[in-house]
Every structure is written in C-alpha cells, then in structure tokens.
C-alpha cells in the first residue's frame, strides 16, 4: 500500500508529464491543408440559356485548371478549387469568349476563389450577329452537308464555321460585328466564295451587325471530273490547264 506522500509524488509526476506532452504536441501539430472553394454560374444570350457550351478554367499563368459544360439552363460549376485567381473561357460553336465579354485571356477578368466559399459568375454572350442562307448544287438541288466558313476581313478576328443540313440551309451564329467573306466547300472538295468567285480576291464582302441576320445564298458553279494517268511533267501541266478551264472557264 502506497503512503500518502507517494500518492502526492505520482500526482505531481503525472501533471508534469501531461504538461510536457501537451507542449510538444502543440509544436508538432501539422498545418491545416489549404482550403478549397468553388465557382458556379450561368451563360446566357439575351436572357436565353446557352446549353452544351464548353467552359474552360485556367489559372492566371494560363495553365489549364479544369473544364465543364453548361446544362439546359446554361448553368455550370467547378468545385474543389484551390484558393487562387482564375480566368474562364466559354466555347459554343463559333462562339469563343472570356469572362467578362472579352476576346482573349489577357483581357479577361480574374475570378477569385476563397477558401470555403462559392464564387458566382454570370456571363452574357457579347453582342453578335448571324449569317444564314441556303446552298445549292449546280442543278438546283440542295447542297447537303457542304462546309461553310466566314472570316472577318478588317482584323477583328471574327470567324465562323458550320455545315449545311439536309435541306442545304445553314446558320453562322455569334459572329463579331464586322465585314465578312464567306466560302463554301462541296462534297467534291471544291471551294468557292460568295458570290460565285473561285478566289479570295474576288469574293464579296457582307456586313454583320449586332443583333441582326445577314442572308447569303449560294449556288455551286458547274464542275466536271477529269481522270487519267500522268506520264510526264508536260502531261501534268496539260491536265491542270484542262481542269482549270473546266472548273471556271474564261474567269481563270
């Protein structure tokens, strides 16, 4: 049986030992892991949700940080993000823009993610116009699934691309306002510009204004197919000349 003095000694020893453990524990405790946050928002066009748009996330050094897409309500979300600054790109067909309504990463607004919080980003498609129309084969039938490309000619960098549907109709949306040339490529791989030009220099120019539609219809020029065997350089030159005259006649 322990005497009372021994009990007092043990109690004192336990108290001192406990104090040491607590002190050491306090010094060696690991730092908290960096917290995370999230980004959520919507992409709309004049109040109408833009669905199935790709949404890309980059840090401020232009390093890829994730991707998402908009649902039927135009909503998107990124979660589990380290607290930092980010920039957001939206792609929907020919539409490419950065938050907020910017045309490049370097002009984009930085979105800040804070530990344990959700940052809301509401983006609207910047002002844009549309080019649409119908494309026909030389015999007047619809040119189904022909490629259509539009490029802005005054340096703003606007462009658009699509294909005609089964009825030969097409629509190029989200075009930056400006002046455009439009080219068409048929199933034979032949390209021509509106209106009925076989070269860029002879192409017509079409104005695109914000909130409006410009109609550009086109009929492919008649063409033929030349087949044969190339046996010499002279034969190749002769065949190339024949093809050019068959393709565009006296305009070549």
C-alpha positions in Angstrom: 0.0 0.0 0.0 1.3 3.4 -1.0 1.8 6.1 1.5 0.1 9.5 1.1 3.5 11.1 0.2 3.9 8.6 -2.6 0.4 9.4 -3.9 1.3 13.1 -4.0 4.5 12.4 -5.8 2.7 10.4 -8.5 0.1 13.1 -9.0 2.8 15.7 -9.4 4.7 13.5 -11.9 1.6 12.9 -14.0 0.8 16.6 -14.0 4.3 17.5 -15.1 4.3 14.7 -17.8 0.9 15.8 -19.1 2.1 19.4 -19.4 5.2 18.3 -21.4 3.1 16.1 -23.8 0.7 19.0 -24.5 3.5 21.4 -25.1 5.3 19.0 -27.5 2.0 18.2 -29.2 1.3 21.9 -29.8 4.6 22.4 -31.5 4.4 19.4 -33.8 0.8 19.6 -35.0 0.6 19.7 -38.8 -0.6 22.9 -40.5 -4.1 22.9 -41.9 -4.3 21.8 -45.6 -5.2 24.7 -48.0 -8.9 25.1 -48.2 -10.9 24.9 -51.4 -13.8 26.8 -52.9 -16.0 26.6 -56.0 -17.2 28.6 -59.0 -20.8 28.4 -60.3 -22.7 30.5 -62.7 -24.7 30.7 -66.0 -24.1 31.5 -69.6 -27.0 33.3 -71.4 -27.7 35.0 -74.7 -30.1 37.9 -74.3 -31.8 36.1 -71.4 -31.9 32.7 -73.2 -29.7 30.0 -71.6 -26.8 28.7 -73.8 -26.7 25.0 -73.3 -24.0 22.5 -74.1 -21.3 25.2 -74.1 -17.8 24.1 -73.1 -16.4 26.1 -70.2 -12.6 26.0 -69.6 -10.8 27.2 -66.4 -7.2 28.5 -66.4 -5.1 30.0 -63.6 -3.6 33.4 -64.1 -0.4 31.8 -65.6 -2.6 30.4 -68.4 -2.3 26.9 -67.0 -5.3 24.6 -67.6 -7.2 24.0 -64.4 -10.4 22.2 -65.5 -13.4 22.0 -67.8 -17.1 21.8 -67.5 -20.2 22.4 -69.7 -23.5 24.2 -69.4 -26.7 22.3 -68.9 -30.1 23.1 -70.3 -30.4 26.1 -68.0 -27.0 27.5 -69.0 -25.6 26.6 -65.6 -22.0 25.3 -65.0 -19.9 24.6 -61.9 -16.3 24.0 -60.8 -15.7 22.6 -57.3 -12.7 21.6 -55.2 -10.6 24.5 -56.4 -7.6 25.8 -54.6 -8.0 29.3 -53.3 -6.5 31.4 -56.1 -7.3 33.6 -59.1 -8.8 32.0 -62.3 -9.9 33.0 -65.8 -12.8 31.4 -67.6 -13.3 30.7 -71.3 -16.6 29.9 -73.0 -16.9 27.9 -76.3 -20.2 27.3 -78.1 -19.8 26.5 -81.8 -18.1 29.6 -83.3 -18.5 31.5 -80.0 -15.3 31.9 -78.1 -15.2 34.5 -75.3 -13.6 35.0 -71.9 -15.2 36.3 -68.8 -16.4 39.1 -68.8 -17.3 39.5 -72.6 -13.6 39.6 -73.5 -11.9 38.2 -76.7 -8.7 37.0 -75.1 -7.1 35.5 -72.0 -5.0 38.6 -71.4 -8.1 40.9 -71.3 -10.2 38.5 -69.2 -11.4 39.4 -65.7 -9.8 37.3 -62.9 -12.3 35.3 -60.8 -11.1 34.9 -57.2 -11.8 31.7 -55.3 -11.8 32.0 -51.5 -11.5 29.1 -49.0 -14.8 27.5 -48.2 -16.8 29.8 -50.4 -18.6 29.7 -53.7 -17.9 32.5 -56.3 -20.8 33.2 -58.7 -20.1 34.2 -62.3 -22.9 35.3 -64.6 -21.8 35.7 -68.2 -23.7 37.0 -71.2 -22.8 36.4 -74.8 -21.1 39.6 -76.1 -23.0 41.4 -78.9 -23.0 39.4 -82.1 -24.7 38.9 -85.5 -25.6 36.0 -87.7 -25.1 34.9 -91.3 -27.5 32.4 -92.7 -28.8 31.1 -96.0 -29.1 28.2 -98.4 -26.6 26.4 -100.6 -27.5 24.7 -103.9 -25.8 22.3 -106.3 -25.4 23.4 -109.9 -28.6 21.6 -110.9 -30.6 23.5 -108.2 -30.9 20.7 -105.7 -30.0 21.4 -102.1 -26.2 21.0 -101.3 -26.5 18.9 -98.2 -23.6 18.9 -95.7 -21.5 21.4 -97.5 -18.9 23.2 -95.4 -19.5 26.9 -94.8 -16.8 29.3 -93.4 -16.9 33.0 -92.7 -14.0 35.2 -91.8 -13.8 38.9 -90.8 -11.7 40.9 -93.2 -10.9 44.1 -91.2 -8.7 42.5 -88.5 -11.2 41.9 -85.6 -10.5 38.2 -85.7 -14.2 37.2 -86.1 -14.9 33.8 -87.8 -17.5 31.1 -88.0 -17.8 27.7 -89.5 -20.6 25.2 -89.9 -22.2 22.7 -92.4 -25.4 22.8 -94.3 -28.2 20.5 -93.2 -30.1 18.0 -95.4 -32.1 20.9 -97.0 -28.9 22.9 -97.8 -29.6 25.6 -95.1 -27.0 26.9 -92.6 -26.7 29.4 -89.9 -23.5 31.0 -88.5 -24.2 32.5 -85.1 -22.2 34.5 -82.6 -20.2 36.4 -85.2 -18.4 39.5 -84.0 -19.8 42.6 -85.8 -17.8 43.5 -88.9 -17.3 42.7 -92.6 -17.1 39.1 -93.7 -16.2 36.9 -96.7 -17.9 33.6 -96.9 -16.7 30.5 -98.7 -18.3 27.1 -99.4 -16.8 23.7 -100.0 -18.8 21.0 -101.7 -18.6 17.2 -101.5 -16.1 17.1 -104.3 -13.7 19.2 -102.3 -14.1 22.3 -104.5 -14.2 25.7 -102.7 -15.8 28.9 -103.9 -16.6 32.3 -102.4 -19.8 34.2 -102.3 -20.8 35.4 -104.7 -19.7 32.9 -107.3 -16.0 33.6 -107.0 -13.2 31.0 -107.2 -10.7 33.2 -105.4 -10.5 35.2 -102.2 -9.6 38.3 -104.0 -12.8 38.2 -106.0 -15.1 37.4 -103.0 -17.9 39.7 -102.0 -18.0 41.3 -98.5 -21.0 41.2 -96.2 -21.7 43.4 -93.3 -22.7 41.8 -90.0 -24.3 43.9 -87.3 -25.0 43.1 -83.7 -28.5 41.6 -83.2 -29.2 41.2 -86.9 -29.0 38.5 -89.6 -27.3 38.7 -93.0 -28.6 36.3 -95.7 -26.0 34.8 -98.0 -27.4 32.2 -100.5 -25.0 30.4 -102.9 -25.2 28.0 -105.9 -22.1 26.0 -106.7 -20.5 26.6 -110.1 -20.7 23.7 -112.6 -17.8 21.4 -112.5 -16.6 18.2 -114.1 -14.3 15.4 -113.2 -11.1 14.7 -115.1 -9.4 11.3 -114.8 -6.3 9.9 -116.4 -2.7 8.8 -115.9 0.2 11.3 -115.6 3.2 10.1 -117.6 5.2 13.3 -117.7 5.5 16.8 -116.4 4.1 18.0 -119.7 1.0 15.8 -119.3 0.6 17.2 -115.8 0.6 20.8 -117.0 -1.9 20.0 -119.7 -4.2 18.2 -117.3 -4.0 21.1 -114.8 -4.9 23.6 -117.6 -7.8 21.4 -118.7 -9.1 21.2 -115.1 -8.9 24.9 -114.5 -10.8 25.6 -117.7 -13.4 23.0 -116.9 -13.8 24.5 -113.4 -14.1 28.2 -114.1 -14.0 28.8 -117.9 -12.8 32.2 -119.1 -12.6 33.5 -115.5 -9.3 31.6 -114.9 
